[in-house]
Amino acid sequence: MDAVVIVLYVALVVLIIAGMWKAFEKAGQPGWAVLIPFYNVYILTKMAGKPGWWLLLFLVPFVNFVIAIILSVEIARRFGKGTGFGVCLAIFGAVCWPILGFGSAKWQGGGAA
């Protein structure tokens, strides 16, 4: 039973990473950036058109949750999605990143891309 749970967990993590990788590439960013802690958040701030120092706001408890929603909504908007999808991206990234990465959403500009 434990082996099945581990395999399912690893498969979910790989799906999330692959979805983010493809979404980063659609936005003109290096896909491998997803794998580097802190640098991936820096790239997310650039994709959202926010200053890089917003990375520091992720270190502040409770503020990080608000900043994550703001960045996610802005990234969703730049992919042609609405605010609801952006909030979903912040809360249920395991579902929404693969949708952005493998779906038909196209980067519509803005940010660093």
C-alpha positions as CSV (number, residue, x, y, z in Angstrom):
1,M,0.0,0.0,0.0
2,D,2.8,2.5,0.9
3,A,4.5,1.9,-2.4
4,V,1.4,2.7,-4.3
5,V,1.0,6.0,-2.5
6,I,4.6,6.9,-3.1
7,V,4.3,6.1,-6.8
8,L,1.2,8.2,-7.1
9,Y,2.8,11.1,-5.2
10,V,5.9,11.0,-7.4
11,A,3.7,10.9,-10.5
12,L,1.8,14.0,-9.3
13,V,5.0,15.9,-8.6
14,V,6.3,15.1,-12.0
15,L,3.1,16.2,-13.6
16,I,3.2,19.5,-11.8
17,I,6.8,20.1,-12.7
18,A,6.2,19.3,-16.3
19,G,3.2,21.6,-16.5
20,M,5.1,24.5,-14.9
21,W,8.1,23.8,-17.2
22,K,5.9,24.0,-20.3
23,A,4.1,27.1,-19.0
24,F,7.5,28.8,-18.3
25,E,8.6,28.0,-21.8
26,K,5.4,29.4,-23.3
27,A,6.2,32.6,-21.5
28,G,9.6,32.7,-23.0
29,Q,11.4,31.7,-19.8
30,P,13.8,28.8,-19.3
31,G,11.8,25.7,-18.3
32,W,14.6,24.4,-16.1
33,A,14.1,27.4,-13.8
34,V,11.2,25.5,-12.2
35,L,13.7,23.2,-10.6
36,I,15.7,25.9,-8.8
37,P,14.3,27.1,-5.5
38,F,13.8,30.9,-5.1
39,Y,14.9,31.4,-8.7
40,N,11.6,30.0,-9.9
41,V,9.7,32.4,-7.7
42,Y,11.9,35.3,-9.1
43,I,10.9,34.1,-12.6
44,L,7.2,34.1,-11.6
45,T,7.5,37.7,-10.4
46,K,9.0,38.6,-13.8
47,M,6.3,36.7,-15.7
48,A,3.7,38.6,-13.7
49,G,5.4,41.9,-14.5
50,K,6.3,42.6,-10.9
51,P,9.7,43.7,-9.5
52,G,12.1,41.0,-8.6
53,W,12.3,42.1,-5.0
54,W,8.8,40.8,-4.5
55,L,10.6,37.5,-4.0
56,L,11.4,38.8,-0.5
57,L,7.7,39.1,0.3
58,F,7.4,35.3,0.0
59,L,9.5,35.1,3.2
60,V,6.9,37.0,5.2
61,P,4.3,34.8,6.8
62,F,0.7,35.5,5.6
63,V,2.0,38.1,3.2
64,N,3.3,35.3,1.0
65,F,-0.2,33.9,0.6
66,V,-1.5,37.2,-0.7
67,I,1.5,37.7,-3.0
68,A,1.0,34.2,-4.4
69,I,-2.6,35.0,-5.3
70,I,-1.6,38.4,-6.9
71,L,1.2,36.8,-9.0
72,S,-1.0,33.8,-10.0
73,V,-3.9,36.1,-11.0
74,E,-1.5,38.2,-13.1
75,I,0.1,35.2,-14.7
76,A,-3.3,33.7,-15.5
77,R,-4.4,37.0,-17.1
78,R,-1.2,37.0,-19.3
79,F,-2.2,33.5,-20.4
80,G,-5.7,34.8,-21.3
81,K,-7.4,33.3,-18.3
82,G,-9.6,35.0,-15.8
83,T,-9.2,35.9,-12.1
84,G,-11.0,32.7,-11.0
85,F,-8.4,30.6,-12.8
86,G,-5.6,32.7,-11.2
87,V,-7.0,32.1,-7.7
88,C,-7.2,28.4,-8.7
89,L,-3.6,28.5,-9.9
90,A,-2.5,29.8,-6.5
91,I,-4.5,27.3,-4.4
92,F,-4.7,24.3,-6.7
93,G,-1.5,24.5,-8.7
94,A,-1.4,20.8,-9.1
95,V,-4.4,21.1,-11.4
96,C,-3.9,24.5,-13.0
97,W,-0.2,24.4,-14.0
98,P,-0.6,21.4,-16.2
99,I,-3.7,23.0,-17.8
100,L,-1.6,26.1,-18.6
101,G,1.4,24.1,-19.7
102,F,-0.3,21.4,-21.8
103,G,-3.5,23.2,-22.7
104,S,-4.2,25.6,-25.6
105,A,-3.4,28.8,-23.5
106,K,-0.9,31.0,-25.2
107,W,1.3,33.7,-23.6
108,Q,-0.1,37.0,-24.5
109,G,2.8,39.2,-23.5
110,G,3.8,41.4,-20.7
111,G,6.3,40.7,-18.0
112,A,9.8,39.7,-18.8
113,A,8.8,37.4,-21.7
